[in-house]
Amino acid sequence: MPARSRGPVAASRPSTGNSAASPQEEGPGITITRRTLALVALVVVALAALVPTVNSYVAQRQQLSELSAQVSQQEQQVEDLRTQVARWEDPAYVAARARERLLFAMPGETQYRLTDTSGQGVPLTEAEQAQEAAKEGEWFSVLWESVEGSSRLTADDIPDETGSTDDDVSEQDPADDTTDQDPDQ
């Protein structure tokens, strides 16, 4: 029998025929084990299940905050309306509003209304002047209304070049009235 040696065996490296390294052997390779692959798959499945849930949760919280803001705004409007109703229950307030808006007067009172040279009422306060300006609108809206109004004109609305209207043409000359007279005269 051959003799066995009990010492350490020398490690051997495989030798390559090329002295240049192949592209596969340039660096340490990333090895994916089954355990790593299973963990990545589990994380992807968990994210796929959680993202829509979190998204809907955030959307519902945002909608809830918007609705609560809307409710508080409407509650404020209700309080304002209740205050206004309470004011209208006061006879002195009703009389003051009737005097201001409808130009009512108490028996025996004389009212004076100021007008400017065109006959228009003179606003008493800056707030009333601002309301008048808001009623008039912007210059371009007034201009556009004028253009629309002129497009609705008919031939009867435009006088002829002589300055006479259709009413003038229909009138007869007084010299032609002899036909209307009685022939016995």
Summary of the structure (lengths in Angstrom):
residues: 185
radius of gyration: 49.3
end to end distance: 178.6
largest distance: 178.6
contacts: 249
relative contact order: 0.02
helix: 58%
strand: 1%
